[in-house]
Amino acid sequence: MVGQVIPIPYTSFRGGGLTVRKTMRRNGRTGYPPTSDVVTISLTQSDVVTITLTQSDVVTISLTQSDVVTITLTQSDVVTITLSQSDVVTITLIQSDVVTITLIQSDVVTITLTQSDVITTITLTQSDVITITLTQSDVVTITLAQSDVVTITLTQSDVVTITLTQSDVVTITLTQSDVVTITLTQSDVVTITLTQSDVVTITLTQSDVVTITLTQSDVVTITLTQSDVVTITLTQSDVVTITLTQSDVVTITLTQSDVVTITLTQSDVVTITLTQSDVVTITLTQSDVVTITLTQSDVVTITLTQSDVVTITLTQSDVVTITLTQSDVVTITLTQSDVFTITLIQFGVAHRIPTQGQLRT
């Protein structure tokens, strides 16, 4: 029986339960775990569906209008799951090569994948509560549209692409990922935590409260547009590029970063704290209250335009260039800086405590 197609009897009906379990006869007995090559399951209008498969090569599951769905697959090569109009969905996959999951109009979705090799593609549309947990996956693509509460946890993933549109509460946690691309549009509360990531690209548009925490990342690019409250914390990052447009309250904290470029436009309250950075470029346009604190930086370039209250504190910086245009209240404090140039254009009150260098107005 091994290597042959095992037929799976199933019933499609409304108002009852359905359990599909793949079986194999050995010496006249029905044994588990079963082994099968090609499995195809199609169900329409089912209340309770339970599917359990072990050691399957190609699995295709299609469900439409199901209330409670539980799918458990172990050691499957190619898996395709398509669900439409399902209330409570639980999908658990272990040791799968190529996985494609498509869900439309699902209320509560829980997807758990362990040891998925080649490609994992998850597409969800109009889902209320979503929990996705992936461990040891090579290439992962997650696309969600119109989701209320989303929790994504990935561990040991090579290439990860997450795209979310119109999501209320989003929590993304990634550990040991090589290439990560996260794109969110129209999200209320977003929390992104990444640990040990090589190349990270995060793009958010129209987000209310955003919290991004990255640890041990090589190349990081963060682009935010129309965000209310933004908190970005990076530790041990090589190349960091942060671009924010139309943000109310922004807090950026970087520790042990090599090359940092921060560009903010139309921000109300901005707090930037950098420690142990080599090359830093900060450009702010139309900011109300700005506080910049740098410690142990080699080359620093700060350019501010149309800022009301500005406080800049630098400690142990080699080469510093500060240019301010149309600023009302400016406080600049430099300690242990080798070469610095400060240029103020159209300012109200300027208070400076330079230790050495030159001041030009």
C-alpha positions in Angstrom: 0.0 0.0 0.0 2.9 2.3 0.5 3.3 4.6 -2.5 -0.3 4.1 -3.7 -3.3 6.5 -3.6 -5.4 5.8 -0.6 -9.1 6.7 -1.2 -10.7 8.8 1.6 -14.4 8.5 2.1 -16.1 11.7 3.2 -19.5 13.1 3.7 -20.7 16.7 3.1 -23.7 17.7 5.0 -25.2 20.5 7.1 -26.0 20.1 10.8 -23.5 17.5 11.9 -19.8 16.6 12.3 -17.2 15.2 10.0 -14.0 13.4 10.7 -11.6 12.4 8.0 -8.7 10.1 8.9 -6.4 8.5 6.4 -6.1 4.7 7.0 -4.0 1.9 5.6 -4.5 -1.8 5.9 -1.6 -4.0 6.9 -2.2 -7.8 7.1 -5.9 -7.3 7.3 -5.7 -4.6 10.0 -6.2 -0.9 9.8 -3.1 0.8 11.2 -1.8 4.2 12.1 0.2 6.2 11.1 -1.0 5.9 7.5 1.0 6.5 4.4 -0.4 7.9 1.1 0.8 9.7 -2.0 -2.0 11.9 -3.2 -4.9 13.1 -1.0 -7.7 15.4 -2.2 -10.5 16.5 0.2 -13.4 18.8 -0.9 -16.1 19.8 1.5 -19.1 22.2 1.3 -21.4 23.3 4.1 -19.9 21.4 7.0 -20.3 22.2 10.7 -17.4 20.4 12.4 -14.5 19.1 10.3 -11.5 17.2 11.6 -8.7 16.1 9.1 -5.7 14.2 10.3 -3.0 13.1 7.8 0.4 11.5 8.3 3.1 10.9 5.7 1.4 12.3 2.6 3.1 13.5 -0.6 0.5 15.8 -2.2 -2.4 17.1 -0.1 -5.2 19.3 -1.4 -8.0 20.4 1.0 -10.8 22.7 -0.1 -13.5 23.7 2.4 -16.4 26.1 1.9 -18.9 27.3 4.6 -17.5 25.3 7.5 -18.0 26.2 11.2 -15.2 24.5 13.1 -12.2 23.1 11.2 -9.2 21.2 12.6 -6.5 20.1 10.2 -3.4 18.3 11.4 -0.7 17.2 8.9 2.6 15.4 9.6 5.4 14.8 7.1 3.7 16.2 4.0 5.5 17.3 0.9 3.1 19.6 -1.0 0.1 21.0 0.9 -2.6 23.2 -0.5 -5.4 24.3 1.9 -8.2 26.6 0.7 -11.0 27.6 3.1 -13.9 30.0 2.5 -16.4 31.3 5.1 -15.1 29.3 8.1 -15.7 30.3 11.7 -13.0 28.6 13.8 -9.9 27.2 12.0 -7.0 25.3 13.5 -4.2 24.2 11.1 -1.2 22.3 12.4 1.6 21.2 10.0 4.8 19.4 10.9 7.6 18.7 8.4 6.1 20.1 5.2 8.0 21.1 2.1 5.7 23.4 0.1 2.7 24.8 1.9 -0.1 27.1 0.5 -2.9 28.2 2.8 -5.7 30.5 1.6 -8.5 31.6 3.9 -11.3 33.9 3.1 -13.8 35.2 5.6 -12.6 33.4 8.7 -13.3 34.4 12.3 -10.7 32.7 14.5 -7.7 31.2 12.7 -4.7 29.4 14.3 -1.9 28.2 12.0 1.1 26.4 13.4 3.9 25.2 11.1 7.1 23.4 12.2 10.0 22.5 9.8 8.6 23.8 6.5 11.3 23.7 3.9 10.8 25.4 0.6 7.9 27.8 0.4 5.1 28.7 2.8 2.4 30.9 1.4 -0.4 32.0 3.7 -3.1 34.3 2.4 -6.0 35.5 4.6 -8.8 37.9 3.7 -11.5 39.2 6.1 -10.4 37.4 9.2 -11.0 38.5 12.8 -8.5 36.8 15.1 -5.4 35.3 13.5 -2.5 33.5 15.2 0.3 32.2 13.0 3.3 30.4 14.4 6.1 29.1 12.2 9.3 27.3 13.2 12.3 26.4 10.9 10.9 27.7 7.6 12.9 28.6 4.6 10.7 31.0 2.5 7.6 32.4 4.1 5.0 34.7 2.4 2.1 35.9 4.6 -0.6 38.2 3.1 -3.5 39.4 5.2 -6.3 41.8 4.3 -9.0 43.2 6.6 -8.0 41.4 9.8 -8.8 42.5 13.3 -6.2 40.9 15.6 -3.1 39.3 14.1 -0.3 37.5 15.9 2.6 36.2 13.8 5.5 34.4 15.4 8.4 33.0 13.3 11.6 31.3 14.4 14.5 30.3 12.2 13.2 31.5 8.9 15.3 32.4 5.9 13.2 34.7 3.7 10.1 36.2 5.2 7.5 38.5 3.4 4.6 39.8 5.5 2.0 42.0 3.9 -1.0 43.3 5.9 -3.8 45.6 4.8 -6.5 47.1 7.1 -5.5 45.3 10.4 -6.4 46.6 13.8 -4.0 45.0 16.2 -0.8 43.4 14.8 1.9 41.6 16.7 4.9 40.2 14.7 7.8 38.4 16.4 10.7 37.0 14.4 13.8 35.3 15.6 16.8 34.2 13.5 15.5 35.4 10.1 17.8 36.3 7.1 15.7 38.5 4.8 12.5 40.1 6.3 10.1 42.3 4.4 7.1 43.6 6.4 4.5 45.9 4.7 1.5 47.2 6.7 -1.2 49.5 5.4 -4.0 51.0 7.6 -3.1 49.3 10.9 -4.1 50.6 14.4 -1.7 49.1 16.9 1.5 47.4 15.5 4.2 45.7 17.5 7.2 44.3 15.6 10.0 42.4 17.4 12.9 41.0 15.5 16.0 39.2 16.8 19.0 38.2 14.8 17.9 39.4 11.3 20.2 40.1 8.4 18.2 42.3 6.0 15.0 43.9 7.3 12.6 46.2 5.4 9.6 47.5 7.3 7.1 49.8 5.5 4.0 51.1 7.4 1.3 53.4 6.1 -1.5 54.9 8.2 -0.6 53.3 11.5 -1.8 54.7 14.9 0.6 53.2 17.5 3.8 51.5 16.3 6.4 49.8 18.4 9.4 48.3 16.5 12.2 46.5 18.4 15.2 45.0 16.6 18.2 43.2 18.0 21.3 42.1 16.1 20.2 43.2 12.6 22.6 44.0 9.8 20.8 46.1 7.3 17.5 47.8 8.5 15.2 50.0 6.4 12.1 51.4 8.2 9.6 53.7 6.3 6.5 55.0 8.1 3.9 57.3 6.7 1.0 58.9 8.7 1.7 57.3 12.1 0.6 58.8 15.4 2.8 57.3 18.1 6.0 55.6 17.0 8.6 53.8 19.2 11.7 52.3 17.4 14.4 50.5 19.4 17.4 49.0 17.7 20.4 47.2 19.2 23.5 46.1 17.4 22.6 47.1 13.9 25.1 47.8 11.0 23.3 50.0 8.5 20.0 51.7 9.6 17.7 53.9 7.5 14.6 55.3 9.1 12.2 57.5 7.2 9.1 58.9 8.8 6.5 61.2 7.3 3.6 62.8 9.2 4.2 61.3 12.7 2.9 62.8 15.9 5.1 61.4 18.7 8.4 59.6 17.7 10.9 57.9 19.9 14.0 56.4 18.3 16.6 54.6 20.4 19.7 53.0 18.8 22.6 51.3 20.5 25.8 50.0 18.7 24.9 51.1 15.1 27.5 51.7 12.4 25.7 53.8 9.8 22.5 55.5 10.7 20.3 57.7 8.5 17.1 59.2 10.1 14.8 61.4 8.0 11.6 62.8 9.6 9.1 65.1 8.0 6.1 66.8 9.8 6.6 65.3 13.2 5.3 66.9 16.5 7.4 65.5 19.3 10.7 63.7 18.4 13.2 62.0 20.7 16.3 60.4 19.2 18.9 58.7 21.4 21.9 57.1 19.8 24.8 55.3 21.6 28.0 54.0 20.0 27.3 55.0 16.4 29.9 55.5 13.7 28.2 57.7 11.0 25.0 59.4 11.8 22.8 61.6 9.5 19.7 63.1 11.0 17.3 65.3 8.9 14.2 66.8 10.4 11.7 69.0 8.6 8.7 70.7 10.3 9.1 69.3 13.9 7.7 70.9 17.0 9.7 69.6 19.9 13.0 67.8 19.1 15.4 66.1 21.5 18.5 64.5 20.1 21.1 62.8 22.4 24.2 61.1 20.9 27.0 59.4 22.8 30.2 58.0 21.3 29.6 59.0 17.6 32.3 59.4 15.0 30.8 61.5 12.2 27.5 63.3 12.9 25.4 65.5 10.6 22.2 67.0 11.9 19.9 69.2 9.8 16.7 70.7 11.1 14.3 72.9 9.3 11.2 74.7 10.9 11.6 73.3 14.4 10.1 75.0 17.5 12.0 73.7 20.5 15.3 71.9 19.8 17.6 70.3 22.3 20.8 68.6 21.0 23.3 66.9 23.4 26.4 65.2 22.0 29.1 63.4 24.0 32.4 62.0 22.6 31.8 62.9 18.9 34.6 63.3 16.4 33.2 65.4 13.6 29.9 67.2 14.1 27.9 69.4 11.7 24.7 70.9 12.9 22.5 73.1 10.7 19.3 74.7 11.9 16.9 76.8 9.9 13.8 78.6 11.3 14.0 77.3 14.9 12.6 79.1 17.9 14.4 77.8 21.0 17.6 75.9 20.5 19.9 74.3 23.1 23.1 72.6 21.9 25.5 70.9 24.3 28.7 69.3 23.1 31.2 67.5 25.3 34.5 66.0 24.1 34.0 66.8 20.4 37.0 67.2 18.1 35.7 69.2 15.1 32.2 70.7 15.0 30.4 73.3 12.9 27.1 74.9 14.0 25.0 77.0 11.7 21.8 78.7 12.8 19.6 80.5 10.3 16.5 82.5 11.3 16.3 81.5 14.9 14.7 83.0 17.9 16.7 82.1 21.0 20.0 80.2 20.8 21.8 78.8 23.9 25.0 76.9 23.3 27.7 75.3 25.5 30.4 74.3 23.0 33.8 73.1 24.4 35.7 73.9 21.2 35.2 74.5 17.5 33.3 77.3 15.7 29.8 78.9 15.7 28.4 80.5 12.6 25.1 82.4 12.5 
